Amino acid sequence: MMKSKCSSFGSLRMDRSYLFINLINDWSWTLRLQGRNRYPFKGGVIMKEIYFGAKAIALLSVMALVCSLLVGGSAWAASKQDKKVFTTDFRIEECTWANTGRNAYFSLNINDFLRLTDGQVVLDITVLNETRLINFVTAKGVPLSVLTRVVQELETENGSLIERSRNFFARCLETNDIFYFGEDVFPVAIGGSWLAGQLGAQPGVIMPGTFLLGARYFQEVAPDVAEDRAEHVAMGLQISTDAGDFEDCVEVLETTPLERKSKSIKRYCPGIGLVFDGELELVDFNLAP
């Protein structure tokens, strides 16, 4: 493990003469020893007396700040990321539900189809002519029954199955938000299957009806199983793919507290839906009129 620059500073030998430290703008600072006695300590020596003038005090303050940034910079950045607030309360009790229709960036229309690939991995997304009734009690204690639409995602590599998932969505008519109620994942060993109402899970939002820059929300609310969350990081994008050129597209950053270093960028275009999923690019689509 790399040794901290700040911890190694304490091991530098400070002798009886002077310690010179040059800062920006060629400033030079001097600490003069007032006594000869030295007391040994692990990693170096300490002086009996040092004269601390105003400049020295200012210098030590700067040094403390620099060291705190060097040592704690990464931890501070991670802590700042962790402190971001992501919405989990979507007032779903006020929704009237539909399992067809679409908003600008996500479709529940039967037989709508998207294909994305990077040349080896192929992801096919198909809105199936299937529904699933999900019964659950909201976080506010309100029992709900929602008939959701099944959307299949089939991921293959060189023709071999990687993952097949059946995802359950419904649209809130009042807001045009598309809600995510769970998924069945195959092979089961991959993990990640969840369902609203089971083991404390609640619905999340997969795509709001109104795209607001900077919005943050949970897509999946299944504690310790699936906790994907989204942040709107860009809008008004022009995107070119093998399937066509699109305008007014948006970008979503996906993270999860279950894997702190995991990040995924997705881009959506109006009237189409997902056009980039990481390295996967839209190459074909078929949408209902």
KOLDOMI-740906 format. One record per residue: residue in three letters; x, y, z of N, C-alpha, C in turn. Coordinates in steps of 0.001 Angstrom, whole numbers, padded with zeros to 6 digits, always signed. Atoms other than C-alpha are relative to their C-alpha. Layout:
<pts>
AlaXYZXYZXYZ/...
</pts>
This chain:
<pts>
Met+000843-001190+000000+000000+000000+000000+000873+001234+000000/Met-000784-001225+000064+001330+003454-000872-000058+000737+001325/Lys-000057-000714-001271+002433+005370+002151-000482+001424-000185/Ser+000522-001355+000080+000667+008641+002835+001118+001016+000027/Lys-000989-001068-000014+002657+011730+002043-000013+000741+001315/Cys+000088-000727-001261+001411+013298+005241+000642-000787+001125/Ser-000603+000792-001057+002479+010406+007451+001513-000049-000174/Ser-001426+000046+000228+005909+010324+005803+000654+001315+000379/Phe-000561-001295-000382+006356+014024+006573+000540-000069+001419/Gly-000425+000100-001392+006635+013112+010268+001295-000756+000151/Ser-001233+000771-000099+009543+010827+009499+001201+000761-000537/Leu-001104-000802+000484+011647+013575+007924+000819+000504+001187/Arg-000846-000402-001112+014628+014383+010129+000064+001522+000059/Met-000097-001444-000218+014480+017892+011596+001203+000239+000915/Asp-001205-000143-000813+017944+018884+012819+000051+001360+000683/Arg-000083-001185-000837+019245+021817+014836+000090+001283-000793/Ser-000176-001234+000772+019587+024265+011989-001335+000586-000394/Tyr+001221-000617+000496+016591+025222+009856-000815-001012-000787/Leu+000877+000751+000901+013589+023716+008138-000567+001008-000976/Phe+000493-000894+001037+012868+025458+004839-001081-000698-000790/Ile+001071+000533+000850+009585+024881+003014-000413+001081-000974/Asn+000375-000958+001031+008887+026617-000269-001440-000203-000405/Leu+001374+000037+000466+005315+027442-001122-000097+000710-001340/Ile+000202-000638+001294+003798+028854-004301+000408+001454+000063/Asn-000465-001382+000142+004938+032262-005526+001373+000204+000624/Asp-001371-000069-000512+008449+031420-004228+000083+000560+001408/Trp-000084-000401-001396+007545+032252-000636+000931-000960+000730/Ser-000890+000852-000784+010151+030963+001801-000263+000269+001464/Trp+000312-000112-001422+009403+030284+005459+001107-000680+000800/Thr-001069+000559-000813+011878+029587+008249-000499-000220+001415/Leu+000245+000305-001403+011401+027884+011615+001370-000133+000659/Arg-001321+000033-000634+014380+028525+013925-000124-000671+001366/Leu-000025+000682-001275+015168+026238+016805+000538+000918+001087/Gln-000452-000803-001119+015547+027924+020197+000749-000834+001038/Gly-000725+000846-000944+017076+024969+022000+000673-001140-000724/Arg-000762+001058+000631+019493+022138+021326-000520-001385+000350/Asn+000420+001326-000435+017792+019328+023213-000965-000625-000991/Arg+000873+000746+000881+016154+016670+021095-000524-001210+000752/Tyr+000587+001163-000632+013797+013979+022224-000365-000999-001080/Pro+000302+000976+001061+013656+010764+020195-001455-000424+000035/Phe+001314+000608+000108+010343+009468+018948-000008-000837-001269/Lys+000062+000926+001125+009312+006837+016436-000069+000758-001321/Gly+000020-000596+001326+010218+007961+012931+000794+001279-000101/Gly-000778-001215+000117+012387+010963+013808+000307+000605+001355/Val-000279-000693-001253+013013+013588+016501-000986+001118+000180/Ile+000762-001205-000247+011150+016397+018156+000917+001014+000657/Met-000837-001043-000564+012611+019713+019245-000562+000472+001326/Lys+000430-000498-001303+012485+021159+022717-000831+001249-000160/Glu+000710-001257+000187+011408+024568+021528+000092+000420-001461/Ile+000001-000622+001329+010403+026116+018236-000722+001325+000124/Tyr+000655-001290-000030+009570+029789+017817-001082+000031-001065/Phe+001122-000040+000921+006133+030040+016244-000489+001434-000141/Gly+000537-001312+000299+005521+033426+014743-001280-000108-000808/Ala+001256-000004+000758+002453+034455+012767+000152-000751-001311/Lys-000206+000671+001280+003986+033219+009532+000042-001515+000178/Ala-000098+001438-000235+004798+029828+011040-001354-000609+000257/Ile+001335+000501-000285+001283+029426+012361-000803-000114-001288/Ala+000697+000048+001282-000090+030278+008933+000488-001170-000836/Leu-000568+001106+000759+002306+027784+007378-000546-001337+000482/Leu+000484+001267-000536+001250+024995+009712-001464-000225-000357/Ser+001403+000137+000392-002389+025708+008918-000114-000478-001438/Val+000004+000408+001399-001669+025402+005206+000424-001460-000120/Met-000474+001385+000042+000284+022186+005807-001082-000969+000458/Ala+001070+000870-000501-002585+020721+007806-001079-000184-001045/Leu+001019+000090+001039-005016+021557+005022+000447-000887-001138/Val-000518+000806+001097-002788+020038+002344-000010-001468+000373/Cys-000052+001398-000424-002300+016860+004358-001388-000606+000079/Ser+001354+000536-000100-005994+016491+005035-000563-000300-001375/Leu+000475+000251+001362-006661+016757+001307+000681-001216-000597/Leu-000723+001140+000543-003931+014269+000430-000490-001308+000580/Val+000403+001234-000664-005018+011700+002984-001476-000276-000175/Gly+001438+000219-000036-008731+012252+003012-000735+000346-001261/Gly+000671-000436+001208-009424+013418-000524-000942-001027-000572/Ser+000839+001051+000581-010709+010104-001818-001162-000331+000904/Ala+001074+000325-000937-012662+009355+001322-001039+001106+000023/Trp+000933-001124+000005-014161+012840+001249-000893-000050-001218/Ala+000805+000081+001219-015263+012396-002356-001035-001107+000108/Ala+000948+001104-000152-016824+009036-001554-001109+000370+000975/Ser+001001-000404-000986-018518+010497+001498-000986+000983-000600/Lys+000881-000973+000643-019873+013372-000571-001004-000706-000903/Gln+000896+000763+000866-021301+010881-003089-001062-000696+000828/Asp+000935+000728-000836-022869+008869-000289-001055+000910+000593/Lys+000928-000924-000638-024532+011978+001132-001051+000550-000959/Lys+001030-000425+000936-026505+012631-002046-001324-000657+000369/Val+001322+000508-000355-030201+012229-001428-000719-000475-001259/Phe+000751+000572+001111-032209+009971-003745-001428-000262+000463/Thr+001411+000110-000366-036002+010042-003707-000446-001454+000069/Thr+000617+001322-000131-037801+006941-002440-001517+000104+000169/Asp+001446-000187-000180-041257+008417-001759-000566+000661-001252/Phe+000535-000484+001271-043139+008804-005040-001510+000240+000040/Arg+001443-000243-000178-046676+009236-003642-000817-000915-000927/Ile+000655+000958+000904-047766+006115-005491-001459-000254+000375/Glu+001388+000195-000428-050963+005996-003457-000969+000882-000794/Glu+000844-000948+000733-052260+008870-005621-000104-000336-001489/Cys-000044+000333+001425-051667+007119-008954-001198-000840-000446/Thr+000868+000911+000739-054133+005624-011389+000899-000738-000977/Trp-001018+000775+000697-052315+002757-013100-000447-000490-001375/Ala+000200+000574+001334-051978+001669-016724+001208-000860-000320/Asn-001139+000849+000376-049824-001093-018203+000316+000088-001498/Thr-000364-000306+001384-049653+000347-021730+000308+001494-000091/Gly-000323-001414+000183-048620+003698-023199+001485+000253+000205/Arg-001409-000334-000111-045351+005537-022934+000152+001440+000469/Asn-000389-001396-000125-043613+008695-021873+001102+000244-001032/Ala-000946-000354+001067-040908+010429-023905+001125-001017-000157/Tyr-001223+000788+000042-038148+007972-022999-000180-001473+000355/Phe+000196+001393-000395-039773+004668-022018-001381-000448-000446/Ser+001250+000495+000580-042463+002532-023670-000473-001282+000673/Leu+000655+001233-000432-044915-000054-022403-000972-000493-001071/Asn+000865+000432+001087-046592-000516-025783+000410-001386-000479/Ile-000241+001399+000330-046923-004176-026697+000753-000128-001335/Asn-000840+000343+001157-044323-005511-029187+001061+001047-000320/Asp-001115-000923+000216-042091-002446-028969+001316-000738+000278/Phe-001231+000800-000030-038551-003700-029503+001214+000893-000223/Leu-001282-000689+000163-034998-002352-029107+001105-001044-000003/Arg-001198+000851-000025-031697-004044-029941+001236+000881+000124/Leu-001254-000705-000216-028385-002775-028619+001132-001012-000004/Thr-001141+000914+000032-024940-004287-029145+001303+000776-000022/Asp-001350-000548+000159-021229-003655-028923+000789-000811-001017/Gly-000651+000862+000983-020481-006203-031637+000109-001431+000467/Gln-000048+001356-000558-020322-009190-029298-001207-000272+000892/Val+001163+000124-000888-022887-008702-026545-001204+000642-000687/Val+001237-000508+000584-026466-008246-027786-001065+000065+001095/Leu+001094-000182-000954-029285-006864-025639-001281+000286-000767/Asp+001313-000177+000618-032845-007293-026914-001023+000326+001095/Ile+001025-000427-000950-035616-005449-025064-001349-000041-000711/Thr+001290+000195+000655-039186-006474-025904-001132+000180+001000/Val+001202-000150-000815-042500-005319-024456-000938-001151-000356/Leu+000769+001210+000272-044440-008580-024132-001502+000235+000153/Asn+001454-000014-000159-048156-009190-024462-000365-000834+001226/Glu+000205+000697-001265-048120-010349-020836-000081+001029+001129/Thr+000116-000869-001174-049069-008814-017508+000227-000841+001256/Arg-000106+000668-001290-048502-009633-013852-000633+000893+001061/Leu+000650-000728-001079-050674-008587-010917+000895-000047+001235/Ile-000861-000098-001179-048635-007370-007965-000775+000647+001139/Asn+000673-000488-001195-050195-006949-004529+001047+000333+001061/Phe-000966-000405-001018-048304-005066-001858-000601+001104+000863/Val+000378-001095-000891-048608-002573+000968+001088+001065-000089/Thr-000980-001070+000164-046928+000797+000442+000679+000309+001326/Ala-000729-000397-001204-044463+002288+002899-000882+000801+000950/Lys+000934-000758-000830-047359+004417+004158-001144-000861+000513/Gly+000995+000913-000525-049432+001342+004924-001254-000153-000830/Val+001163+000080+000881-051803+001553+001949+000115-001237-000887/Pro-000045+001189+000872-052606-001791+000229-000336+000376-001443/Leu+000221-000272+001421-052379-001663-003580+000087-001292-000798/Ser-000101+001078+000998-052943-004074-006453+000212+000661-001354/Val-000354-000642+001270-051253-003074-009705+000250-001077-001050/Leu-000216+000914+001117-051497-004966-013002+001124+000579-000865/Thr-001193-000533+000656-048027-004491-014490+000217-000635-001374/Arg-000404+000497+001317-046617-004942-018002+001333-000731+000137/Val-001254+000752-000015-043877-007532-018559+000867+000450-001173/Val-000987-000385+001022-040812-006278-020435+001194-000936+000149/Gln-001101+000961-000054-038199-008888-021290+001296+000627-000506/Glu-001340-000352+000448-034493-008175-021514+000774-001297-000185/Leu-000742+001206+000331-032482-010895-023247+001412+000403-000416/Glu-001389-000372+000259-028703-010555-023149+000791-001247-000390/Thr-000791+001121+000495-026471-012867-025191+001391+000486-000414/Glu-001349-000299+000504-022814-013011-026163+000415-001094-000959/Asn-000340+000959+001060-021819-014673-029421-001016-001139-000066/Gly+001077+000960+000119-025179-016427-029381-000326-000770+001270/Ser+000231+000716-001260-024908-017787-025817-000690+000904+001014/Leu+000765-000764-000969-027314-016678-023123+000875+000458+001163/Ile-000639-000544-001189-025883-014386-020467-001046+000173+001100/Glu+001034-000274-000997-029065-013283-018739-001330+000263-000695/Arg+001346-000349+000428-032804-013165-019259-000758+000503+001220/Ser+000784-000536-001113-034958-010949-017058-001388+000406-000487/Arg+001368-000427+000257-038688-010351-016945-000293+001095+001015/Asn+000143-001186-000838-039314-006867-015614-001447+000462+000011/Phe+001406-000345-000185-042610-005529-014273-000150+001510+000198/Phe+000148-001453+000001-043618-001940-015025-001471+000401-000089/Ala+001328-000599+000187-046711+000260-014827+000170+001506-000073/Arg-000078-001457+000225-047422+003874-015766-001035+000712+000864/Cys+000896-000838-000791-048895+006460-013422-000624+001041-000933/Leu+000658-000892+000955-051496+008349-015477+000118+001464+000407/Glu-000042-001391-000463-051314+011468-013322+001337+000683-000308/Thr-001325-000607+000189-047554+012015-013793+000711-000494-001259/Asn-000648+000677+001123-046687+009745-016750+001346-000617+000386/Asp-001184+000720-000464-043910+008262-014596-000183-001492-000260/Ile+000012+001451+000144-043007+004658-015400+000637-000599+001259/Phe-000464+000585-001251-042682+002647-012178+000484-001426-000207/Tyr-000639+001308+000059-040600-000466-011606-000422-000801+001234/Phe+000562+000779-001097-042250-003200-009482+000775-001283+000289/Gly-000803+001176-000274-039650-005957-009712+000452-000703-001257/Glu-000479+000780+001138-037983-008538-011919+000309-001431+000426/Asp-000461+001374-000141-037373-012261-012294+001234-000154-000872/Val-001274+000116+000718-033785-013017-013301+000349-001468-000188/Phe-000473+001350+000319-032515-016171-015027+001347+000118-000718/Pro-000023+001034-001028-030152-017881-014405-000143+000595+001407/Val+000260-000454-001362-031184-017601-010757+001283+000332+000735/Ala-001277-000206-000689-027554-017787-009664+000539+001414-000159/Ile-000451-001380+000203-026996-014288-011070-000470+000878+001150/Gly+000557-000812-001069-029211-012887-008339-000646+001262-000536/Gly+000609-001272+000379-031094-009614-008363-001495-000046-000158/Ser+001458+000077+000098-034664-010914-008487-000636+000659+001223/Trp+000705-000651-001103-037085-008875-006403-001423+000316-000435/Leu+001393-000306+000297-040768-007972-006170-000556+000905+001089/Ala+000620-000906-000971-042608-005099-004522-000926-000781+000925/Gly+000818+000691-000986-044234-006317-001327+000690-001174+000650/Gln-000730+001118-000586-041665-009023-000626+001298+000489+000644/Leu-001234-000314-000735-038919-008651+001992+000268+001499+000072/Gly-000149-001444-000171-039576-004939+002392+000169+000796-001270/Ala-000197-000709+001270-039313-004085-001301-001194+000884-000340/Gln+001006-000961+000466-041201-001098-002742+000302+000376-001448/Pro-000260-000419+001386-041624+000184-006321+000959+001201-000062/Gly-000812-001166+000310-039075+002589-007772-000457+000586-001324/Val+000322-000632+001287-039158+004821-010847+001098-000348-001001/Ile-000982+000301+001035-037474+003639-014037+000209+001203-000918/Met-000133-001226+000791-038193+006859-015975-001156+000949+000304/Pro+001054-000980-000291-040099+009967-014845-000660+000525-001278/Gly+000701-000599+001131-042687+011548-017104+000597+001324-000420/Thr-000683-001271+000275-040786+014842-016856+001467-000145+000380/Phe-001438+000124-000257-036998+014804-017171+000522+001318+000546/Leu-000536-001185-000648-035535+017306-014707+001489-000203+000250/Leu-001443+000111-000174-031787+017896-014800+000349+000061+001487/Gly-000414+000052-001397-030220+016947-011482-000880-000861+000881/Ala+000899+000843-000791-033134+014773-010339+000709-001298+000386/Arg-000585+001238-000498-032112+011761-008233-001098-000838+000650/Tyr+001055+000857-000528-034278+008784-007361+000434-001457-000067/Phe-000254+001432+000029-034227+005061-006630-000859-000651-001081/Gln+000722+000786+000990-035168+002781-009503-000496-001314+000604/Glu+000345+001242-000689-035241-000301-007299+000104+000243+001502/Val-000007-000196-001446-036132-000308-003608-000182-001373+000644/Ala+000012+001345-000572-035303-003862-002533+001244-000144+000872/Pro-001169-000053-000885-033006-003692+000518+000899-001225-000109/Asp-001059+001011+000055-029754-005656+000143-000098-000939-001196/Val+000157+000844+001188-030953-007184-003143+000189+000819-001274/Ala-000052-000859+001191-031517-004471-005758-000309+001430+000439/Glu+000157-001386-000453-031008-000778-005018+000562+000979-001029/Asp-000476-000915+001043-030221+000825-008362-000650+001360+000165/Arg+000509-001356-000106-030597+004582-008367+000497+000813-001195/Ala-000278-000766+001216-030549+007202-011101+000207+001472+000325/Glu-000210-001447-000090-029255+010752-011462+000006+000570-001411/His+000062-000641+001314-030121+012987-014421+001183+000953-000144/Val-001240-000765+000082-026781+014396-015553+000148+000827-001267/Ala-000114-000792+001231-027350+015777-019076-001305-000080-000781/Met+001175-000007+000864-030078+016742-021507+000298+000850-001225/Gly-000212-000766+001224-030442+018296-024962+001120-000544-000867/Leu-001110+000600+000736-027929+015846-026455-000404-000381-001420/Gln+000156+000528+001351-027537+015035-030140+000819-001283-000090/Ile-000642+001313-000024-026722+011350-030609-000166-000685-001355/Ser+000016+000768+001243-025802+009316-033674+000271-001461+000321/Thr-000178+001447-000151-026175+005539-033743-000165-000661-001362/Asp+000219+000746+001247-026295+002838-036405-001480-000059-000358/Ala+001445+000039+000251-030075+002999-036008-000558+001356-000404/Gly+000482-001325+000387-030295+006722-036752+000602+001108+000837/Asp-000449-001192-000718-029576+010258-035542-001169+000569+000790/Phe+001069-000438-000886-031538+011668-032615+000392+001296+000707/Glu-000205-001267-000698-031962+015016-030869-000762+000011+001317/Asp+000660-000194-001303-033026+016218-027406+000085-001251+000867/Cys-000198+001212-000803-031621+013074-025822+000488+000369+001398/Val-000362-000236-001392-030845+012714-022121+000966-001076+000474/Glu-000972+000939-000553-028213+010999-020006-000288-000237+001474/Val+000285+000403-001374-028723+009092-016771+001193-000776+000545/Leu-001057+000720-000702-026004+007995-014345-000641-000932+001017/Glu+000548+000980-000930-026898+004793-012513+001094-000480+000959/Thr-000898+000502-001033-025242+003767-009242-000805-000883+000943/Thr+000671+000787-001029-026024+001480-006331+000827+000019+001270/Pro-000753+000049-001256-025068+001638-002656+000505-001394+000326/Leu-000459+001369-000231-024586-002141-002805+001378-000241-000608/Glu-001318+000070+000623-021515-001658-005040+000468+001431-000218/Arg-000346-001427-000011-019945+001712-004297+000715+000468-001261/Lys-000777-000420+001167-017674+001737-007350-000734-000252-001313/Ser+000741+000327+001216-020333+000565-009797-000706+001236-000559/Lys+000644-001123+000683-021431+003196-012316-000368-000434-001424/Ser+000447+000320+001352-023381+002936-015550-000645+001235-000617/Ile+000575-001128+000724-024229+005581-018116-001001-000524-001031/Lys+001016+000339+000998-027450+005274-020106-000496+001279-000655/Arg+000525-001151+000733-028744+007607-022795-001313-000404-000671/Tyr+001339+000233+000545-032351+007873-023927-000348+001124-000965/Cys+000431-001008+000964-033867+009661-026905-001528-000027-000123/Pro+001470-000080-000004-037472+010895-027210-000620-000783-001147/Gly+000696+000790+001002-039881+008629-029029+000642-001338-000291/Ile-000731+001251+000230-037301+005824-029028+000162-000756+001319/Gly-000335+000643-001265-036095+005042-025514+001498-000157+000125/Leu-001416+000235-000266-032740+003519-024589+000786-000123-001311/Val-000842+000071+001196-030054+004157-027243+001448-000340+000343/Phe-001322+000403-000464-026866+003644-025206-000125-000554+001410/Asp-000074+000608-001326-026323+001316-022260+001448-000400+000220/Gly-001433+000233-000085-022667+001573-021343+000604-000018-001380/Glu-000618+000137+001317-020827+000288-024424-000988-000498-001059/Leu+000990+000519+000943-023999-001101-026008-000717+001153-000708/Glu+000586-001067+000818-025424+001008-028854-001205-000529-000768/Leu+001202+000375+000749-028849+000943-030490+000345-000236-001469/Val-000238+000312+001416-028681-000781-033877-001294-000319-000743/Asp+001259+000321+000654-032309-001698-034519-001139+000252+000988/Phe+001177-000176-000863-035795-000919-033192-001266-000155-000823/Asn+001318+000107+000615-039438-001516-033942-001012+000496+001018/Leu+000905-000625-000950-041998+000721-032251-001411+000085-000560/Ala+001414-000100+000425-045787+000681-032355-000313+001442-000359/Pro+000340-001389+000402-047283+003718-034113-000761+000719+001101/
</pts>
